[in-house]
Amino acid sequence: MGKKTRSRTQQVLPLLNNLVAKHAETFCKAQTHVDRKKDMKRGKEKNAGRWWPDLMVLVTA
């Protein structure tokens, strides 16, 4: 048995940059998570929506 040869010529593909690997160091970083239960006990509001009633007054007026 000899080496297998291709009868057709191999197509040359253009060089494409891997954008996922290029920007992986920028976005794939360790995150610090917040304990929501402890924050709620401390009095932190989930959605700081204090401005919402003021906005409704401005829209309706």
LUMVEXFI-386728 format. One line per field, with one value per residue: residue number from 1; residue in one letter; x, y, z of N, C-alpha, C in turn. Coordinates in nm, 3 decimals. Example, Ala and Ser with C-alpha at 12.3 -4.5 7.8 and 13.67 -1.06 7.14 Angstrom:
i c(1 | 2)
aa c(a | s)
npx c(1.319 | 1.285)
npy c(-0.569 | -0.225)
npz c(0.780 | 0.708)
capx c(1.230 | 1.367)
capy c(-0.450 | -0.106)
capz c(0.780 | 0.714)
cpx c(1.320 | 1.290)
cpy c(-0.330 | 0.003)
cpz c(0.780 | 0.787)
//
This chain:
i c(1 | 2 | 3 | 4 | 5 | 6 | 7 | 8 | 9 | 10 | 11 | 12 | 13 | 14 | 15 | 16 | 17 | 18 | 19 | 20 | 21 | 22 | 23 | 24 | 25 | 26 | 27 | 28 | 29 | 30 | 31 | 32 | 33 | 34 | 35 | 36 | 37 | 38 | 39 | 40 | 41 | 42 | 43 | 44 | 45 | 46 | 47 | 48 | 49 | 50 | 51 | 52 | 53 | 54 | 55 | 56 | 57 | 58 | 59 | 60 | 61)
aa c(m | g | k | k | t | r | s | r | t | q | q | v | l | p | l | l | n | n | l | v | a | k | h | a | e | t | f | c | k | a | q | t | h | v | d | r | k | k | d | m | k | r | g | k | e | k | n | a | g | r | w | w | p | d | l | m | v | l | v | t | a)
npx c(0.084 | 0.050 | 0.102 | -0.188 | -0.316 | -0.456 | -0.689 | -0.796 | -0.715 | -0.635 | -0.841 | -0.754 | -0.825 | -0.921 | -0.741 | -0.891 | -0.962 | -0.993 | -1.231 | -1.353 | -1.158 | -0.977 | -1.087 | -1.130 | -0.983 | -1.058 | -1.330 | -1.379 | -1.352 | -1.298 | -1.576 | -1.716 | -1.955 | -2.263 | -2.416 | -2.744 | -2.941 | -2.823 | -2.783 | -3.050 | -3.129 | -2.971 | -3.097 | -3.082 | -3.220 | -3.377 | -3.445 | -3.366 | -3.600 | -3.693 | -3.741 | -3.951 | -4.236 | -4.216 | -4.155 | -4.390 | -4.567 | -4.467 | -4.514 | -4.791 | -4.877)
npy c(-0.118 | 0.219 | 0.574 | 0.776 | 0.984 | 1.299 | 1.359 | 1.597 | 1.945 | 2.108 | 2.348 | 2.678 | 2.848 | 3.176 | 3.358 | 3.381 | 3.578 | 3.478 | 3.604 | 3.561 | 3.440 | 3.646 | 3.857 | 3.737 | 3.764 | 4.014 | 4.002 | 3.762 | 3.737 | 3.692 | 3.728 | 3.929 | 3.838 | 3.945 | 3.906 | 3.876 | 3.841 | 3.931 | 4.197 | 4.287 | 4.265 | 4.464 | 4.681 | 4.764 | 4.869 | 4.684 | 4.767 | 5.081 | 5.277 | 5.534 | 5.762 | 5.711 | 5.776 | 6.057 | 6.092 | 6.001 | 6.202 | 6.413 | 6.323 | 6.293 | 6.550)
npz c(0.000 | -0.082 | -0.032 | 0.010 | -0.235 | -0.325 | -0.576 | -0.656 | -0.632 | -0.326 | -0.176 | -0.093 | 0.192 | 0.296 | 0.548 | 0.855 | 1.135 | 1.473 | 1.648 | 1.893 | 2.055 | 2.045 | 2.196 | 2.439 | 2.677 | 2.761 | 2.836 | 2.978 | 3.282 | 3.635 | 3.849 | 4.111 | 4.336 | 4.483 | 4.797 | 4.805 | 5.000 | 5.237 | 5.168 | 5.145 | 5.410 | 5.517 | 5.420 | 5.160 | 4.858 | 4.601 | 4.338 | 4.282 | 4.279 | 4.342 | 4.201 | 4.034 | 4.100 | 4.083 | 3.817 | 3.700 | 3.772 | 3.626 | 3.366 | 3.349 | 3.397)
capx c(0.000 | 0.124 | 0.035 | -0.309 | -0.302 | -0.583 | -0.694 | -0.829 | -0.627 | -0.697 | -0.874 | -0.690 | -0.923 | -0.859 | -0.712 | -0.993 | -0.925 | -1.086 | -1.267 | -1.386 | -1.032 | -0.910 | -1.143 | -1.162 | -0.919 | -1.129 | -1.462 | -1.383 | -1.280 | -1.368 | -1.673 | -1.748 | -2.099 | -2.317 | -2.515 | -2.867 | -3.014 | -2.757 | -2.810 | -3.188 | -3.133 | -2.906 | -3.185 | -3.056 | -3.336 | -3.342 | -3.451 | -3.373 | -3.700 | -3.753 | -3.775 | -4.063 | -4.356 | -4.189 | -4.163 | -4.530 | -4.629 | -4.424 | -4.574 | -4.935 | -4.905)
capy c(0.000 | 0.343 | 0.691 | 0.819 | 1.118 | 1.359 | 1.385 | 1.739 | 2.034 | 2.156 | 2.490 | 2.759 | 2.937 | 3.300 | 3.358 | 3.452 | 3.597 | 3.425 | 3.720 | 3.517 | 3.425 | 3.775 | 3.940 | 3.654 | 3.817 | 4.135 | 3.976 | 3.644 | 3.763 | 3.649 | 3.827 | 3.929 | 3.830 | 4.012 | 3.827 | 3.957 | 3.832 | 4.020 | 4.334 | 4.319 | 4.286 | 4.592 | 4.788 | 4.805 | 4.848 | 4.606 | 4.863 | 5.214 | 5.342 | 5.647 | 5.867 | 5.668 | 5.860 | 6.192 | 6.085 | 5.986 | 6.332 | 6.495 | 6.272 | 6.317 | 6.693)
capz c(0.000 | -0.090 | 0.025 | -0.060 | -0.292 | -0.363 | -0.718 | -0.672 | -0.554 | -0.202 | -0.182 | 0.010 | 0.254 | 0.347 | 0.691 | 0.932 | 1.275 | 1.572 | 1.730 | 2.029 | 2.126 | 2.049 | 2.302 | 2.555 | 2.798 | 2.802 | 2.893 | 3.063 | 3.406 | 3.756 | 3.896 | 4.253 | 4.349 | 4.601 | 4.869 | 4.800 | 5.126 | 5.333 | 5.126 | 5.177 | 5.554 | 5.543 | 5.378 | 5.023 | 4.771 | 4.483 | 4.229 | 4.343 | 4.197 | 4.413 | 4.105 | 3.952 | 4.117 | 4.032 | 3.671 | 3.663 | 3.788 | 3.513 | 3.243 | 3.350 | 3.406)
cpx c(0.089 | 0.049 | -0.086 | -0.287 | -0.439 | -0.580 | -0.726 | -0.734 | -0.704 | -0.720 | -0.808 | -0.794 | -0.852 | -0.842 | -0.816 | -0.947 | -1.033 | -1.119 | -1.302 | -1.258 | -0.959 | -0.956 | -1.174 | -1.103 | -0.992 | -1.255 | -1.465 | -1.297 | -1.364 | -1.457 | -1.689 | -1.899 | -2.143 | -2.421 | -2.642 | -2.943 | -2.955 | -2.783 | -2.953 | -3.203 | -3.071 | -2.992 | -3.161 | -3.179 | -3.292 | -3.340 | -3.468 | -3.469 | -3.767 | -3.800 | -3.900 | -4.191 | -4.336 | -4.201 | -4.308 | -4.603 | -4.593 | -4.491 | -4.723 | -4.968 | -4.895)
cpy c(0.124 | 0.456 | 0.727 | 0.961 | 1.169 | 1.389 | 1.532 | 1.824 | 2.087 | 2.306 | 2.563 | 2.858 | 3.063 | 3.292 | 3.443 | 3.461 | 3.540 | 3.537 | 3.682 | 3.504 | 3.557 | 3.859 | 3.862 | 3.711 | 3.941 | 4.103 | 3.860 | 3.665 | 3.715 | 3.762 | 3.816 | 3.934 | 3.891 | 3.919 | 3.910 | 3.956 | 3.925 | 4.166 | 4.376 | 4.343 | 4.420 | 4.710 | 4.836 | 4.774 | 4.775 | 4.695 | 5.000 | 5.299 | 5.457 | 5.755 | 5.832 | 5.751 | 6.003 | 6.196 | 6.076 | 6.120 | 6.422 | 6.453 | 6.308 | 6.466 | 6.761)
cpz c(0.000 | -0.022 | -0.059 | -0.111 | -0.331 | -0.512 | -0.746 | -0.590 | -0.434 | -0.214 | -0.065 | 0.062 | 0.301 | 0.498 | 0.764 | 1.077 | 1.365 | 1.670 | 1.873 | 2.111 | 2.141 | 2.168 | 2.430 | 2.684 | 2.850 | 2.880 | 2.990 | 3.186 | 3.524 | 3.806 | 4.047 | 4.266 | 4.481 | 4.664 | 4.881 | 4.932 | 5.231 | 5.298 | 5.160 | 5.327 | 5.592 | 5.498 | 5.235 | 4.938 | 4.647 | 4.359 | 4.291 | 4.261 | 4.269 | 4.318 | 4.026 | 3.976 | 4.067 | 3.881 | 3.625 | 3.674 | 3.669 | 3.382 | 3.236 | 3.352 | 3.272)
//
